[in-house]
């Protein structure tokens, strides 16, 4: 291998020969490196345990490459190929990942700093450990090479043997001279870390490792791009992957199109000389629908007043469709959920059966048939784990509320979407058959519209409600407007109208009616529709009203259920006491029969003439024993029913007590809030009294200044009368407020607040009128002074 590049000068061969005699003389002289005081061995061990497969670790490297490359005005390119072996007969055991860059690459010492990152929230790698932990999980030696404009190279090493308990050592070197070979040779003479890394890369031979490194530098310098980033993973650690490098790259080529949602057409990704297409879902889903949701991350939809469209929140896109390729798999056709995040649309979480998380019915084949739910968090508002394999709601103060709101809204639209098509085809079997029929049509698609830019079908004019199970559901599902748009290329066909079936009379044998068995528990009659049922079905307008309706409905319903259970318990207890009494009476009768039988036996000993009477007594005794056994069975059954009923009543009493305790706590919270409102109203009344005194002083001043103007004096008297009426109203309201302290009547407090607001606005209007009059008076005084000056001047002229 003798490439004709600037790296190989006339001195190269002599330098390589001289290095053979200097292997034991290399030592460090302050070459730049990235180090920290963290335990390097422990940190490296933790990095190797963060990924469950080599593909996921490679995806972490892809995240960093996409962050550096993805830009609308830049033709990005990422290439993955095998690292050439030491000789032509060897087997490739490494992987190289190379990408061009839109911006200048920072210093490699900064890139390799542990737990340091300058990325924004819309980018994927934001934790400062992406390159390090992915390389450590894939290989014991990784070489990082960067190239900026002007062929300015930097080289760094992530080497397991360099890590110690005293620190984490990640050396990096910047090549500044034009003669790269000579500079690398000098670095190798002065730095033992560089020397040991090159020896390991060369299979124990420093010169072979150096030759392989120079080949990578030459490859970067010959490309068209001015900036490039290369990761060389030496001897991939398979960790359970038995297929080697080839199998890993094949698996990666299948995984990437599903993992990234928003890779544009001008972005080129090549895996092992094969270009990938990122139209995975566009070529896989039928009847794609798109919805834009606004999610409140801090306030629960069950309590917030603006839950249907919050004032503060973030937007996400929801895509729904049916997957015919997955629907034909018997155990893999349930509603699946895939969550993508950041501007590249990185897959961070996948749930194969998400019906429970979305609040959908999870029994049988409900919400199956390949239903697919895709969430696109384009602006990166969902917090991610460091490995980007899950959503970290625990990092937020209201993480549980954020997760509940997000899942509930996705479940609401998934329920609307599925029920629409299920009602269109009537049965789940017909819907499944229609999904299957579009598999061939999807295989023929070549250039579909991307999910990000497409205008897909949707529903409009929707209204929602919160059900009794705290689920969001569409109220006007059958009346909502379904809009079918052209970008949804693969659509369902309209079902054929059902043909009328003529009924033919059939002769049937008469069937005797079976007599229904008596129920052991008395059923209570169906109760009539109560007022609280209507109140609970009505739309909730505000949070306080919602709580009050829920409390009244739950208390009344629990009281009714408790009374019903008490009636059933009393009925069972009465039946138990009757059966026990009957059993005692039967026992007494049996004792009398036994005594008679004993007497008959005694008589029989003396005479054999009473044999017939004895036989009759024996038959009566057997009958009595049978009836007694039956009564004992009934008594046992009644005891078991009594025990079950007592358990039910005890459980419902416990639930009722817990709900009562919650209601009491909520009432205490409401009482405290009302007290706070009363205090604020008292404070506002004090402010109004102060304003009253100020206005009174201003009126007295205006009255003293405008005594010569009868019209304005009349206006002032009128304003004084209105002020007096206003003060009397304030006094009456103050008395009403003092009388209502401690009450929990929300409606009266709101009415009082409205009156105070009206009074405040009236006082403000009067204040503006006074200010206007004061301005007019000042103008009149100015006009009077001008007239006086004119009079004096005329008087002086006439005197002359």
Secondary structure by P-SEA (a helix, b strand, c coil): ccccccccccaaaaaaaaaaaccccbbbcccbbbbcccaaaaaaaaaaaccccaaaaaaaaaaaaaaaccccccbbbbbbbccccccccccccbbbbbbbbccccccccccccccccccccccccccccaaaaaaaacccbbbbbbbccccbbbbbbbccccccccbbbbbbbbbcccaaaaaaaaaaaccaaaaaaaaaaacccaaaaaaaaaaaaaaaaacccccbbbbbbcccccccccccaaaaaaaaaaaaaaacccccccbbbbcccbbbbcccccccccbbbbbbbbbbcccccccccccccccbbbbbbbbbbbbcccccccccccbbbbbbbccccccccccccccccccccccccccccbbbbbbbcccccccccccccccccccccaaaaaaaaaaaaaaaaaaaaaaaaaaacccaaaaaaaaaaaaaaaaaccccccccccccccccbbbbbbccccbbbbcccccbbbbbcccccccccccccccbbbbbbbbbccccbbbbccccccccccccccaaaaaaacccccaaaaaaaaaaaaaaaaaaaaaaaaaaaaaaaaaaaaaaaaaaaaaaaaaaaaaaaaaaaaaaaacccaaaaaaaaaaaaaaaaaaaaaaaaaaaaaaaaaaaaaaaaaaaaaaaaaaaaaaaaaaaaaaaaaaaaaaaaaaaaaaaaaaaaaaaaaaaaaaaaccccaaaaaaaaaaaaaaaaaaaaaaaaaaaaaaaccccaaaaaaaaaaaaaaaaaaaaaaaaaaaaaaaaaaaaaaaaaaaaaaaaaaaaaaac
